[in-house]
């Protein structure tokens, strides 16, 4: 069990760190135009969030440290649906439907 002092130190430290990271872009650079190369790189930030959140859930299922076939199938279907449709909602819907169907069928 973590004592209260350590817990609050970590919470406050993470809050200050998060604020400083955001302030670095919004406070210091917010009123100036960004270079084209930086704007081009920032466009890919939103696209990289979903795979970064989903990859650990696909690779590590939490049960016996093994990858579940249903999660792997859902990930493959999501990638294919996203590549073919170029629509994030279609990709998420197809992946979710595949995951639920695979879990239901494989038990």
C-alpha positions, 0 to 999 in steps of 0.5 A: 500500500502506498502512503498518502504523502507519496500518492499526493506527490505523484499526483501533483507531479504528474499534474504539473508535468502535464501542464508544463508540456501543454503550456510549452506548445500553447503558451510559448508557441501558441501565438506564432505560426509553426513551421510547415514540417512541424504542422505536417508531423502534427497531422499524424498525431491523432492517427497514431493514438488509436493503434497506440491504445489498442496494440497492448490489448491485442498482444497481451490479453492478461490471461496466461500471457498469451495472445487470444485469437479473437483479439488478433482476428479483430485487429486484422479485420480492423486494419483491413476495413480501415485500409479499404474504407478509409473511415475510422468508424467503419474500421472500429465497427468491423473490428468490434463486430469481429471481436464480439462474434469471435468471442461468442463463437469460440466461447 
